[in-house]
Amino acid sequence: MSLSTEALFAAALGLQAPWRVDRAELNTATRRMDFDVVCTQRRMT
């Protein structure tokens, strides 16, 4: 089983639907990790 980088970040952060990691980027040269978290639900109740 192979997880995408985004799925791996989402699991590490403990995110559950409707939240997900949309983009993840790791730069080892600058020791920086960037990621975008989005909500796929239009309206929160």
mmCIF entry with sequence, helices, sheets and N, C-alpha, C, O atoms, coordinates in Angstrom:
data_MODEL
# 
_entry.id   MODEL 
# 
_entity.id                         1 
_entity.type                       polymer 
_entity.pdbx_number_of_molecules   1 
# 
_entity_poly.entity_id                      1 
_entity_poly.type                           'polypeptide(L)' 
_entity_poly.nstd_linkage                   no 
_entity_poly.nstd_monomer                   no 
_entity_poly.pdbx_seq_one_letter_code       MSLSTEALFAAALGLQAPWRVDRAELNTATRRMDFDVVCTQRRMT 
_entity_poly.pdbx_seq_one_letter_code_can   MSLSTEALFAAALGLQAPWRVDRAELNTATRRMDFDVVCTQRRMT 
_entity_poly.pdbx_strand_id                 A 
# 
loop_
_entity_poly_seq.entity_id 
_entity_poly_seq.num 
_entity_poly_seq.mon_id 
_entity_poly_seq.hetero 
1 1  MET n 
1 2  SER n 
1 3  LEU n 
1 4  SER n 
1 5  THR n 
1 6  GLU n 
1 7  ALA n 
1 8  LEU n 
1 9  PHE n 
1 10 ALA n 
1 11 ALA n 
1 12 ALA n 
1 13 LEU n 
1 14 GLY n 
1 15 LEU n 
1 16 GLN n 
1 17 ALA n 
1 18 PRO n 
1 19 TRP n 
1 20 ARG n 
1 21 VAL n 
1 22 ASP n 
1 23 ARG n 
1 24 ALA n 
1 25 GLU n 
1 26 LEU n 
1 27 ASN n 
1 28 THR n 
1 29 ALA n 
1 30 THR n 
1 31 ARG n 
1 32 ARG n 
1 33 MET n 
1 34 ASP n 
1 35 PHE n 
1 36 ASP n 
1 37 VAL n 
1 38 VAL n 
1 39 CYS n 
1 40 THR n 
1 41 GLN n 
1 42 ARG n 
1 43 ARG n 
1 44 MET n 
1 45 THR n 
# 
_struct_asym.id          A 
_struct_asym.entity_id   1 
# 
_struct_conf.conf_type_id            HELX_P 
_struct_conf.id                      HELX_P1 
_struct_conf.pdbx_PDB_helix_id       AA1 
_struct_conf.beg_label_comp_id       THR 
_struct_conf.beg_label_asym_id       A 
_struct_conf.beg_label_seq_id        5 
_struct_conf.pdbx_beg_PDB_ins_code   ? 
_struct_conf.end_label_comp_id       LEU 
_struct_conf.end_label_asym_id       A 
_struct_conf.end_label_seq_id        13 
_struct_conf.pdbx_end_PDB_ins_code   ? 
_struct_conf.beg_auth_comp_id        THR 
_struct_conf.beg_auth_asym_id        A 
_struct_conf.beg_auth_seq_id         5 
_struct_conf.end_auth_comp_id        LEU 
_struct_conf.end_auth_asym_id        A 
_struct_conf.end_auth_seq_id         13 
_struct_conf.pdbx_PDB_helix_class    1 
_struct_conf.details                 ? 
_struct_conf.pdbx_PDB_helix_length   9 
# 
_struct_conf_type.id          HELX_P 
_struct_conf_type.criteria    ? 
_struct_conf_type.reference   ? 
# 
_struct_sheet.id               AA1 
_struct_sheet.type             ? 
_struct_sheet.number_strands   2 
_struct_sheet.details          ? 
# 
_struct_sheet_order.sheet_id     AA1 
_struct_sheet_order.range_id_1   1 
_struct_sheet_order.range_id_2   2 
_struct_sheet_order.offset       ? 
_struct_sheet_order.sense        anti-parallel 
# 
loop_
_struct_sheet_range.sheet_id 
_struct_sheet_range.id 
_struct_sheet_range.beg_label_comp_id 
_struct_sheet_range.beg_label_asym_id 
_struct_sheet_range.beg_label_seq_id 
_struct_sheet_range.pdbx_beg_PDB_ins_code 
_struct_sheet_range.end_label_comp_id 
_struct_sheet_range.end_label_asym_id 
_struct_sheet_range.end_label_seq_id 
_struct_sheet_range.pdbx_end_PDB_ins_code 
_struct_sheet_range.beg_auth_comp_id 
_struct_sheet_range.beg_auth_asym_id 
_struct_sheet_range.beg_auth_seq_id 
_struct_sheet_range.end_auth_comp_id 
_struct_sheet_range.end_auth_asym_id 
_struct_sheet_range.end_auth_seq_id 
AA1 1 TRP A 19 ? ASN A 27 ? TRP A 19 ASN A 27 
AA1 2 ARG A 32 ? CYS A 39 ? ARG A 32 CYS A 39 
# 
loop_
_atom_site.group_PDB 
_atom_site.id 
_atom_site.type_symbol 
_atom_site.label_atom_id 
_atom_site.label_alt_id 
_atom_site.label_comp_id 
_atom_site.label_asym_id 
_atom_site.label_entity_id 
_atom_site.label_seq_id 
_atom_site.pdbx_PDB_ins_code 
_atom_site.Cartn_x 
_atom_site.Cartn_y 
_atom_site.Cartn_z 
_atom_site.occupancy 
_atom_site.B_iso_or_equiv 
_atom_site.pdbx_formal_charge 
_atom_site.auth_seq_id 
_atom_site.auth_comp_id 
_atom_site.auth_asym_id 
_atom_site.auth_atom_id 
_atom_site.pdbx_PDB_model_num 
ATOM 1   N N  . MET A 1 1  ? 0.844   -1.180 0.000  1.00 0.00 ? 1  MET A N  1 
ATOM 2   C CA . MET A 1 1  ? 0.000   0.000  0.000  1.00 0.00 ? 1  MET A CA 1 
ATOM 3   C C  . MET A 1 1  ? 0.890   1.243  0.000  1.00 0.00 ? 1  MET A C  1 
ATOM 4   O O  . MET A 1 1  ? 1.835   1.339  0.782  1.00 0.00 ? 1  MET A O  1 
ATOM 5   N N  . SER A 1 2  ? 0.585   2.175  -0.865 1.00 0.00 ? 2  SER A N  1 
ATOM 6   C CA . SER A 1 2  ? 1.366   3.394  -0.982 1.00 0.00 ? 2  SER A CA 1 
ATOM 7   C C  . SER A 1 2  ? 0.492   4.601  -0.667 1.00 0.00 ? 2  SER A C  1 
ATOM 8   O O  . SER A 1 2  ? -0.554  4.800  -1.284 1.00 0.00 ? 2  SER A O  1 
ATOM 9   N N  . LEU A 1 3  ? 0.928   5.399  0.295  1.00 0.00 ? 3  LEU A N  1 
ATOM 10  C CA . LEU A 1 3  ? 0.198   6.612  0.649  1.00 0.00 ? 3  LEU A CA 1 
ATOM 11  C C  . LEU A 1 3  ? 0.797   7.809  -0.070 1.00 0.00 ? 3  LEU A C  1 
ATOM 12  O O  . LEU A 1 3  ? 2.011   7.889  -0.257 1.00 0.00 ? 3  LEU A O  1 
ATOM 13  N N  . SER A 1 4  ? -0.063  8.737  -0.470 1.00 0.00 ? 4  SER A N  1 
ATOM 14  C CA . SER A 1 4  ? 0.439   9.973  -1.051 1.00 0.00 ? 4  SER A CA 1 
ATOM 15  C C  . SER A 1 4  ? 1.038   10.820 0.071  1.00 0.00 ? 4  SER A C  1 
ATOM 16  O O  . SER A 1 4  ? 0.755   10.603 1.249  1.00 0.00 ? 4  SER A O  1 
ATOM 17  N N  . THR A 1 5  ? 1.852   11.767 -0.308 1.00 0.00 ? 5  THR A N  1 
ATOM 18  C CA . THR A 1 5  ? 2.442   12.677 0.684  1.00 0.00 ? 5  THR A CA 1 
ATOM 19  C C  . THR A 1 5  ? 1.340   13.399 1.442  1.00 0.00 ? 5  THR A C  1 
ATOM 20  O O  . THR A 1 5  ? 1.427   13.564 2.659  1.00 0.00 ? 5  THR A O  1 
ATOM 21  N N  . GLU A 1 6  ? 0.303   13.832 0.728  1.00 0.00 ? 6  GLU A N  1 
ATOM 22  C CA . GLU A 1 6  ? -0.806  14.546 1.362  1.00 0.00 ? 6  GLU A CA 1 
ATOM 23  C C  . GLU A 1 6  ? -1.527  13.654 2.369  1.00 0.00 ? 6  GLU A C  1 
ATOM 24  O O  . GLU A 1 6  ? -1.879  14.107 3.458  1.00 0.00 ? 6  GLU A O  1 
ATOM 25  N N  . ALA A 1 7  ? -1.749  12.389 2.013  1.00 0.00 ? 7  ALA A N  1 
ATOM 26  C CA . ALA A 1 7  ? -2.417  11.460 2.922  1.00 0.00 ? 7  ALA A CA 1 
ATOM 27  C C  . ALA A 1 7  ? -1.560  11.192 4.152  1.00 0.00 ? 7  ALA A C  1 
ATOM 28  O O  . ALA A 1 7  ? -2.084  11.050 5.258  1.00 0.00 ? 7  ALA A O  1 
ATOM 29  N N  . LEU A 1 8  ? -0.261  11.123 3.966  1.00 0.00 ? 8  LEU A N  1 
ATOM 30  C CA . LEU A 1 8  ? 0.646   10.912 5.087  1.00 0.00 ? 8  LEU A CA 1 
ATOM 31  C C  . LEU A 1 8  ? 0.603   12.100 6.054  1.00 0.00 ? 8  LEU A C  1 
ATOM 32  O O  . LEU A 1 8  ? 0.553   11.906 7.269  1.00 0.00 ? 8  LEU A O  1 
ATOM 33  N N  . PHE A 1 9  ? 0.623   13.320 5.527  1.00 0.00 ? 9  PHE A N  1 
ATOM 34  C CA . PHE A 1 9  ? 0.529   14.507 6.367  1.00 0.00 ? 9  PHE A CA 1 
ATOM 35  C C  . PHE A 1 9  ? -0.810  14.547 7.096  1.00 0.00 ? 9  PHE A C  1 
ATOM 36  O O  . PHE A 1 9  ? -0.855  14.861 8.285  1.00 0.00 ? 9  PHE A O  1 
ATOM 37  N N  . ALA A 1 10 ? -1.891  14.235 6.403  1.00 0.00 ? 10 ALA A N  1 
ATOM 38  C CA . ALA A 1 10 ? -3.224  14.234 7.014  1.00 0.00 ? 10 ALA A CA 1 
ATOM 39  C C  . ALA A 1 10 ? -3.281  13.238 8.167  1.00 0.00 ? 10 ALA A C  1 
ATOM 40  O O  . ALA A 1 10 ? -3.845  13.543 9.217  1.00 0.00 ? 10 ALA A O  1 
ATOM 41  N N  . ALA A 1 11 ? -2.712  12.067 7.986  1.00 0.00 ? 11 ALA A N  1 
ATOM 42  C CA . ALA A 1 11 ? -2.692  11.060 9.048  1.00 0.00 ? 11 ALA A CA 1 
ATOM 43  C C  . ALA A 1 11 ? -1.842  11.532 10.225 1.00 0.00 ? 11 ALA A C  1 
ATOM 44  O O  . ALA A 1 11 ? -2.219  11.341 11.382 1.00 0.00 ? 11 ALA A O  1 
ATOM 45  N N  . ALA A 1 12 ? -0.701  12.144 9.934  1.00 0.00 ? 12 ALA A N  1 
ATOM 46  C CA . ALA A 1 12 ? 0.178   12.633 11.007 1.00 0.00 ? 12 ALA A CA 1 
ATOM 47  C C  . ALA A 1 12 ? -0.493  13.743 11.807 1.00 0.00 ? 12 ALA A C  1 
ATOM 48  O O  . ALA A 1 12 ? -0.273  13.867 13.012 1.00 0.00 ? 12 ALA A O  1 
ATOM 49  N N  . LEU A 1 13 ? -1.308  14.547 11.137 1.00 0.00 ? 13 LEU A N  1 
ATOM 50  C CA . LEU A 1 13 ? -2.014  15.642 11.811 1.00 0.00 ? 13 LEU A CA 1 
ATOM 51  C C  . LEU A 1 13 ? -3.315  15.190 12.460 1.00 0.00 ? 13 LEU A C  1 
ATOM 52  O O  . LEU A 1 13 ? -3.920  15.939 13.227 1.00 0.00 ? 13 LEU A O  1 
ATOM 53  N N  . GLY A 1 14 ? -3.745  13.976 12.158 1.00 0.00 ? 14 GLY A N  1 
ATOM 54  C CA . GLY A 1 14 ? -4.989  13.457 12.709 1.00 0.00 ? 14 GLY A CA 1 
ATOM 55  C C  . GLY A 1 14 ? -6.224  14.085 12.085 1.00 0.00 ? 14 GLY A C  1 
ATOM 56  O O  . GLY A 1 14 ? -7.273  14.162 12.724 1.00 0.00 ? 14 GLY A O  1 
ATOM 57  N N  . LEU A 1 15 ? -6.106  14.536 10.835 1.00 0.00 ? 15 LEU A N  1 
ATOM 58  C CA . LEU A 1 15 ? -7.236  15.166 10.161 1.00 0.00 ? 15 LEU A CA 1 
ATOM 59  C C  . LEU A 1 15 ? -8.258  14.133 9.733  1.00 0.00 ? 15 LEU A C  1 
ATOM 60  O O  . LEU A 1 15 ? -7.914  13.027 9.317  1.00 0.00 ? 15 LEU A O  1 
ATOM 61  N N  . GLN A 1 16 ? -9.523  14.515 9.842  1.00 0.00 ? 16 GLN A N  1 
ATOM 62  C CA . GLN A 1 16 ? -10.618 13.663 9.399  1.00 0.00 ? 16 GLN A CA 1 
ATOM 63  C C  . GLN A 1 16 ? -11.533 14.497 8.520  1.00 0.00 ? 16 GLN A C  1 
ATOM 64  O O  . GLN A 1 16 ? -11.540 15.725 8.607  1.00 0.00 ? 16 GLN A O  1 
ATOM 65  N N  . ALA A 1 17 ? -12.307 13.829 7.672  1.00 0.00 ? 17 ALA A N  1 
ATOM 66  C CA . ALA A 1 17 ? -13.251 14.525 6.792  1.00 0.00 ? 17 ALA A CA 1 
ATOM 67  C C  . ALA A 1 17 ? -14.146 15.431 7.631  1.00 0.00 ? 17 ALA A C  1 
ATOM 68  O O  . ALA A 1 17 ? -14.594 15.029 8.705  1.00 0.00 ? 17 ALA A O  1 
ATOM 69  N N  . PRO A 1 18 ? -14.408 16.627 7.165  1.00 0.00 ? 18 PRO A N  1 
ATOM 70  C CA . PRO A 1 18 ? -14.198 17.142 5.820  1.00 0.00 ? 18 PRO A CA 1 
ATOM 71  C C  . PRO A 1 18 ? -12.843 17.830 5.615  1.00 0.00 ? 18 PRO A C  1 
ATOM 72  O O  . PRO A 1 18 ? -12.646 18.489 4.593  1.00 0.00 ? 18 PRO A O  1 
ATOM 73  N N  . TRP A 1 19 ? -11.920 17.694 6.546  1.00 0.00 ? 19 TRP A N  1 
ATOM 74  C CA . TRP A 1 19 ? -10.611 18.326 6.421  1.00 0.00 ? 19 TRP A CA 1 
ATOM 75  C C  . TRP A 1 19 ? -9.640  17.418 5.688  1.00 0.00 ? 19 TRP A C  1 
ATOM 76  O O  . TRP A 1 19 ? -9.685  16.197 5.843  1.00 0.00 ? 19 TRP A O  1 
ATOM 77  N N  . ARG A 1 20 ? -8.755  18.020 4.883  1.00 0.00 ? 20 ARG A N  1 
ATOM 78  C CA . ARG A 1 20 ? -7.734  17.231 4.191  1.00 0.00 ? 20 ARG A CA 1 
ATOM 79  C C  . ARG A 1 20 ? -6.543  18.124 3.859  1.00 0.00 ? 20 ARG A C  1 
ATOM 80  O O  . ARG A 1 20 ? -6.661  19.348 3.806  1.00 0.00 ? 20 ARG A O  1 
ATOM 81  N N  . VAL A 1 21 ? -5.409  17.496 3.639  1.00 0.00 ? 21 VAL A N  1 
ATOM 82  C CA . VAL A 1 21 ? -4.216  18.208 3.197  1.00 0.00 ? 21 VAL A CA 1 
ATOM 83  C C  . VAL A 1 21 ? -4.275  18.277 1.678  1.00 0.00 ? 21 VAL A C  1 
ATOM 84  O O  . VAL A 1 21 ? -4.330  17.251 1.000  1.00 0.00 ? 21 VAL A O  1 
ATOM 85  N N  . ASP A 1 22 ? -4.264  19.496 1.154  1.00 0.00 ? 22 ASP A N  1 
ATOM 86  C CA . ASP A 1 22 ? -4.380  19.707 -0.286 1.00 0.00 ? 22 ASP A CA 1 
ATOM 87  C C  . ASP A 1 22 ? -3.020  19.686 -0.968 1.00 0.00 ? 22 ASP A C  1 
ATOM 88  O O  . ASP A 1 22 ? -2.900  19.215 -2.099 1.00 0.00 ? 22 ASP A O  1 
ATOM 89  N N  . ARG A 1 23 ? -1.996  20.194 -0.290 1.00 0.00 ? 23 ARG A N  1 
ATOM 90  C CA . ARG A 1 23 ? -0.658  20.275 -0.872 1.00 0.00 ? 23 ARG A CA 1 
ATOM 91  C C  . ARG A 1 23 ? 0.341   20.117 0.259  1.00 0.00 ? 23 ARG A C  1 
ATOM 92  O O  . ARG A 1 23 ? 0.151   20.670 1.342  1.00 0.00 ? 23 ARG A O  1 
ATOM 93  N N  . ALA A 1 24 ? 1.394   19.374 0.015  1.00 0.00 ? 24 ALA A N  1 
ATOM 94  C CA . ALA A 1 24 ? 2.452   19.202 1.006  1.00 0.00 ? 24 ALA A CA 1 
ATOM 95  C C  . ALA A 1 24 ? 3.798   19.289 0.303  1.00 0.00 ? 24 ALA A C  1 
ATOM 96  O O  . ALA A 1 24 ? 3.996   18.726 -0.774 1.00 0.00 ? 24 ALA A O  1 
ATOM 97  N N  . GLU A 1 25 ? 4.716   20.009 0.935  1.00 0.00 ? 25 GLU A N  1 
ATOM 98  C CA . GLU A 1 25 ? 6.039   20.197 0.342  1.00 0.00 ? 25 GLU A CA 1 
ATOM 99  C C  . GLU A 1 25 ? 7.093   20.173 1.442  1.00 0.00 ? 25 GLU A C  1 
ATOM 100 O O  . GLU A 1 25 ? 6.981   20.885 2.440  1.00 0.00 ? 25 GLU A O  1 
ATOM 101 N N  . LEU A 1 26 ? 8.102   19.360 1.252  1.00 0.00 ? 26 LEU A N  1 
ATOM 102 C CA . LEU A 1 26 ? 9.195   19.255 2.213  1.00 0.00 ? 26 LEU A CA 1 
ATOM 103 C C  . LEU A 1 26 ? 10.485  19.701 1.535  1.00 0.00 ? 26 LEU A C  1 
ATOM 104 O O  . LEU A 1 26 ? 10.853  19.193 0.476  1.00 0.00 ? 26 LEU A O  1 
ATOM 105 N N  . ASN A 1 27 ? 11.168  20.662 2.163  1.00 0.00 ? 27 ASN A N  1 
ATOM 106 C CA . ASN A 1 27 ? 12.430  21.162 1.631  1.00 0.00 ? 27 ASN A CA 1 
ATOM 107 C C  . ASN A 1 27 ? 13.498  20.891 2.681  1.00 0.00 ? 27 ASN A C  1 
ATOM 108 O O  . ASN A 1 27 ? 13.593  21.612 3.674  1.00 0.00 ? 27 ASN A O  1 
ATOM 109 N N  . THR A 1 28 ? 14.293  19.862 2.466  1.00 0.00 ? 28 THR A N  1 
ATOM 110 C CA . THR A 1 28 ? 15.309  19.490 3.455  1.00 0.00 ? 28 THR A CA 1 
ATOM 111 C C  . THR A 1 28 ? 16.473  20.475 3.480  1.00 0.00 ? 28 THR A C  1 
ATOM 112 O O  . THR A 1 28 ? 17.144  20.612 4.503  1.00 0.00 ? 28 THR A O  1 
ATOM 113 N N  . ALA A 1 29 ? 16.720  21.158 2.370  1.00 0.00 ? 29 ALA A N  1 
ATOM 114 C CA . ALA A 1 29 ? 17.821  22.126 2.318  1.00 0.00 ? 29 ALA A CA 1 
ATOM 115 C C  . ALA A 1 29 ? 17.568  23.305 3.258  1.00 0.00 ? 29 ALA A C  1 
ATOM 116 O O  . ALA A 1 29 ? 18.484  23.786 3.925  1.00 0.00 ? 29 ALA A O  1 
ATOM 117 N N  . THR A 1 30 ? 16.324  23.761 3.302  1.00 0.00 ? 30 THR A N  1 
ATOM 118 C CA . THR A 1 30 ? 15.981  24.893 4.168  1.00 0.00 ? 30 THR A CA 1 
ATOM 119 C C  . THR A 1 30 ? 15.353  24.446 5.487  1.00 0.00 ? 30 THR A C  1 
ATOM 120 O O  . THR A 1 30 ? 15.006  25.265 6.337  1.00 0.00 ? 30 THR A O  1 
ATOM 121 N N  . ARG A 1 31 ? 15.214  23.119 5.638  1.00 0.00 ? 31 ARG A N  1 
ATOM 122 C CA . ARG A 1 31 ? 14.587  22.535 6.839  1.00 0.00 ? 31 ARG A CA 1 
ATOM 123 C C  . ARG A 1 31 ? 13.196  23.125 7.050  1.00 0.00 ? 31 ARG A C  1 
ATOM 124 O O  . ARG A 1 31 ? 12.845  23.566 8.144  1.00 0.00 ? 31 ARG A O  1 
ATOM 125 N N  . ARG A 1 32 ? 12.410  23.121 5.964  1.00 0.00 ? 32 ARG A N  1 
ATOM 126 C CA . ARG A 1 32 ? 11.080  23.717 5.983  1.00 0.00 ? 32 ARG A CA 1 
ATOM 127 C C  . ARG A 1 32 ? 10.046  22.727 5.455  1.00 0.00 ? 32 ARG A C  1 
ATOM 128 O O  . ARG A 1 32 ? 10.308  21.980 4.512  1.00 0.00 ? 32 ARG A O  1 
ATOM 129 N N  . MET A 1 33 ? 8.872   22.734 6.075  1.00 0.00 ? 33 MET A N  1 
ATOM 130 C CA . MET A 1 33 ? 7.768   21.888 5.677  1.00 0.00 ? 33 MET A CA 1 
ATOM 131 C C  . MET A 1 33 ? 6.538   22.789 5.507  1.00 0.00 ? 33 MET A C  1 
ATOM 132 O O  . MET A 1 33 ? 6.115   23.445 6.459  1.00 0.00 ? 33 MET A O  1 
ATOM 133 N N  . ASP A 1 34 ? 5.973   22.820 4.317  1.00 0.00 ? 34 ASP A N  1 
ATOM 134 C CA . ASP A 1 34 ? 4.780   23.628 4.039  1.00 0.00 ? 34 ASP A CA 1 
ATOM 135 C C  . ASP A 1 34 ? 3.654   22.716 3.599  1.00 0.00 ? 34 ASP A C  1 
ATOM 136 O O  . ASP A 1 34 ? 3.870   21.755 2.861  1.00 0.00 ? 34 ASP A O  1 
ATOM 137 N N  . PHE A 1 35 ? 2.444   23.024 4.058  1.00 0.00 ? 35 PHE A N  1 
ATOM 138 C CA . PHE A 1 35 ? 1.289   22.263 3.614  1.00 0.00 ? 35 PHE A CA 1 
ATOM 139 C C  . PHE A 1 35 ? 0.049   23.126 3.725  1.00 0.00 ? 35 PHE A C  1 
ATOM 140 O O  . PHE A 1 35 ? -0.022  24.023 4.566  1.00 0.00 ? 35 PHE A O  1 
ATOM 141 N N  . ASP A 1 36 ? -0.932  22.852 2.870  1.00 0.00 ? 36 ASP A N  1 
ATOM 142 C CA . ASP A 1 36 ? -2.216  23.553 2.882  1.00 0.00 ? 36 ASP A CA 1 
ATOM 143 C C  . ASP A 1 36 ? -3.281  22.588 3.356  1.00 0.00 ? 36 ASP A C  1 
ATOM 144 O O  . ASP A 1 36 ? -3.390  21.469 2.855  1.00 0.00 ? 36 ASP A O  1 
ATOM 145 N N  . VAL A 1 37 ? -4.070  23.031 4.333  1.00 0.00 ? 37 VAL A N  1 
ATOM 146 C CA . VAL A 1 37 ? -5.179  22.239 4.847  1.00 0.00 ? 37 VAL A CA 1 
ATOM 147 C C  . VAL A 1 37 ? -6.469  22.907 4.368  1.00 0.00 ? 37 VAL A C  1 
ATOM 148 O O  . VAL A 1 37 ? -6.639  24.117 4.522  1.00 0.00 ? 37 VAL A O  1 
ATOM 149 N N  . VAL A 1 38 ? -7.367  22.127 3.794  1.00 0.00 ? 38 VAL A N  1 
ATOM 150 C CA . VAL A 1 38 ? -8.634  22.666 3.289  1.00 0.00 ? 38 VAL A CA 1 
ATOM 151 C C  . VAL A 1 38 ? -9.811  21.890 3.879  1.00 0.00 ? 38 VAL A C  1 
ATOM 152 O O  . VAL A 1 38 ? -9.685  20.737 4.291  1.00 0.00 ? 38 VAL A O  1 
ATOM 153 N N  . CYS A 1 39 ? -10.939 22.556 3.900  1.00 0.00 ? 39 CYS A N  1 
ATOM 154 C CA . CYS A 1 39 ? -12.190 21.940 4.323  1.00 0.00 ? 39 CYS A CA 1 
ATOM 155 C C  . CYS A 1 39 ? -13.053 21.751 3.081  1.00 0.00 ? 39 CYS A C  1 
ATOM 156 O O  . CYS A 1 39 ? -13.304 22.709 2.350  1.00 0.00 ? 39 CYS A O  1 
ATOM 157 N N  . THR A 1 40 ? -13.508 20.526 2.836  1.00 0.00 ? 40 THR A N  1 
ATOM 158 C CA . THR A 1 40 ? -14.273 20.243 1.630  1.00 0.00 ? 40 THR A CA 1 
ATOM 159 C C  . THR A 1 40 ? -15.775 20.432 1.831  1.00 0.00 ? 40 THR A C  1 
ATOM 160 O O  . THR A 1 40 ? -16.552 20.280 0.888  1.00 0.00 ? 40 THR A O  1 
ATOM 161 N N  . GLN A 1 41 ? -16.179 20.756 3.034  1.00 0.00 ? 41 GLN A N  1 
ATOM 162 C CA . GLN A 1 41 ? -17.601 20.971 3.309  1.00 0.00 ? 41 GLN A CA 1 
ATOM 163 C C  . GLN A 1 41 ? -17.945 22.434 3.067  1.00 0.00 ? 41 GLN A C  1 
ATOM 164 O O  . GLN A 1 41 ? -17.220 23.320 3.519  1.00 0.00 ? 41 GLN A O  1 
ATOM 165 N N  . ARG A 1 42 ? -19.023 22.696 2.372  1.00 0.00 ? 42 ARG A N  1 
ATOM 166 C CA . ARG A 1 42 ? -19.388 24.062 2.032  1.00 0.00 ? 42 ARG A CA 1 
ATOM 167 C C  . ARG A 1 42 ? -19.832 24.870 3.261  1.00 0.00 ? 42 ARG A C  1 
ATOM 168 O O  . ARG A 1 42 ? -19.511 26.052 3.388  1.00 0.00 ? 42 ARG A O  1 
ATOM 169 N N  . ARG A 1 43 ? -20.554 24.231 4.136  1.00 0.00 ? 43 ARG A N  1 
ATOM 170 C CA . ARG A 1 43 ? -21.108 24.959 5.285  1.00 0.00 ? 43 ARG A CA 1 
ATOM 171 C C  . ARG A 1 43 ? -20.926 24.120 6.545  1.00 0.00 ? 43 ARG A C  1 
ATOM 172 O O  . ARG A 1 43 ? -21.286 22.943 6.584  1.00 0.00 ? 43 ARG A O  1 
ATOM 173 N N  . MET A 1 44 ? -20.368 24.739 7.560  1.00 0.00 ? 44 MET A N  1 
ATOM 174 C CA . MET A 1 44 ? -20.194 24.044 8.835  1.00 0.00 ? 44 MET A CA 1 
ATOM 175 C C  . MET A 1 44 ? -21.454 24.219 9.667  1.00 0.00 ? 44 MET A C  1 
ATOM 176 O O  . MET A 1 44 ? -21.989 25.322 9.779  1.00 0.00 ? 44 MET A O  1 
ATOM 177 N N  . THR A 1 45 ? -21.920 23.127 10.246 1.00 0.00 ? 45 THR A N  1 
ATOM 178 C CA . THR A 1 45 ? -23.154 23.197 11.048 1.00 0.00 ? 45 THR A CA 1 
ATOM 179 C C  . THR A 1 45 ? -22.858 23.137 12.508 1.00 0.00 ? 45 THR A C  1 
ATOM 180 O O  . THR A 1 45 ? -23.776 23.183 13.327 1.00 0.00 ? 45 THR A O  1 
# 
